[in-house]
Amino acid sequence: MKLKLKIFNKIFQLIVLFVGFTAKADSIPVVASQPLVWRIGVDVSPAYVPGTSAFLRGDNLENKRINSVLSGDLRVDLKYNPLSRNGMLYRGLYQGVGLDIKTFFAKNQLGTPGSVYAFQGAPICHFSDRLWFGYEWQFGAAFGWKHYEEDSEELNTAVGTSVTAHMGIAFKLHYEISPRWQLSFGLLGNHYSNGNTKLPNGGVNSLGATVGVIYTLNPVVKTAPANEELENEADYHRWSYDIVAYGAWRRRIVIVGEPPEPELCPGRFGIIGMQFAPLFHLNRWVGIGPSLDMQWDESAGLEPYWVIGSHDDNLLFERPPFGKQISVGLSAHAELTTPIFAINAGLGYDLVSPHGNKRFYQSLTLKTFVTSRLFLNIGYRLGNFSSPQNLMLGVGVRL
C-alpha cells in the first residue's frame, strides 16, 4: 500500500512539474513537496423531494407522488499534508471526486440516475481536536434519467434530458475516531437540471440527511504550528482581475400570436458572453468585487420580429439586428477561493437588455484553476431567482 501511494504521489508531482514547465511563469496552485493525504469514503443520503412540478406531485401515468430519494456514494479525496504550505494555510481542506447511484422509488417515472461530481469541503469551526463542523459543495453531472419525450404519453415536465447538471451543498459534523477513521453527519441539498438546454426543464430538488464513513490511506499525525508570517502574506489585501469568455446553447419560449400565447421555438440558440471582473481579496479565502457582463443571445428579443401567421414547428422570425440581442449589465460578486477551486456568486442588473428579457439576473460559477492564472469556467445564470437562462461554459484568466 505504501509503495502504491508513493508511486501515485510521484506521478502527481510529475504532472505538476510538467504543467508548470509548459505554463512557464504559471504553476498548478498546489504544493507537491509533501506527500498528499489520500482518503476513500462512502455516504448514504435519504432525502425529501419537494413537489416543484405537477409531474412530481402526481400528474404522471402512475398518479404517484414522487417525494423521496435515497442515494449511495463512493468518494475519493485528497487533503494537503499539514506540513506543506497549503496544508498550513488551508487546514482541513479536502477535495475529490464522487460517484453515486440514486433511486426515487419511481423507476418508471424518473429512472435510476447516477452522478459523477467533484466536491470540496473545509471546517467552519472546531469544537475539539476531533469534532468539527464544516461545509461541502458538489458539482457534476447526473446520467440515466428517464426524461421527457415528445412521442411518449409520459408528461415528464421535471426532466427534459437524459443528462443534467448536479449541484449540491452540505453542512456536516465530522468526528475523528482515529487517525485513519472518520465519521460525518449532516444536511445535504441537491439540485438537478439541464440549464435550459432543452425544455421542459422543471428540475428536481432534494433536501435531507447524509451519513458518511471515511478511511485515510496514509494518515499524517504530525501538525505544524501556526505560521503568522505565512498567514499574513496569504491574507494580504490585493486586487486581481478575471477575464472570462463563455458560450452555451438554450431553448426559448416566446409569447406571440393573436391573442398572444406562449410557444416553444423549434431548434436551439447559441449564446456568447464575456465578463471583466475585478476582485478584491479580503483574505486567502474570500474576495468581493464588481463585474461588467456582456452577453449575446441568439434567442433574445424575438417577439417583435415574429412572422405573422407562423406557429408550432413552422414558427418563424425575421433575424433581429445583432445589437438588439446583446445585454450589458453590472453585477456584484462574492467568491470563496481555494488553491484549485473557486465558487463565485453574483447578483446583477442589465443596463442594456433585449426586449422581453429579465433585467435582474443571478449567476453561480465554479472556477477550476488549471494553473495559478488559467481556469475553466462552469456557471449557470438565472433571471429573478426563478427563470433559468443559460449555462456559462468557458475559460478565464486571472491577472
Salt bridges, closest charged atoms under 4 A:
ASP26 OD1 - ARG373 NE 3.38
ASP43 OD2 - ARG75 NE 3.77
ASP43 OD2 - LYS172 NZ 3.36
ASP77 OD1 - ARG39 NE 2.81
ASP100 OD1 - LYS102 NZ 2.79
GLU136 OE1 - ARG75 NH2 2.87
GLU136 OE1 - LYS172 NZ 3.21
ASP235 OD2 - ARG284 NH2 2.89
ASP242 OD2 - LYS367 NZ 2.61
ASP242 OD1 - ARG398 NE 2.70
GLU263 OE2 - HIS311 ND1 2.73
ASP297 OD2 - ARG250 NH1 3.43
ASP297 OD2 - ARG252 NH2 3.08
GLU298 OE2 - ARG319 NH1 4.00
GLU335 OE1 - LYS367 NZ 2.94
GLU335 OE2 - ARG398 NH2 2.82
ASP350 OD2 - ARG381 NH2 3.22
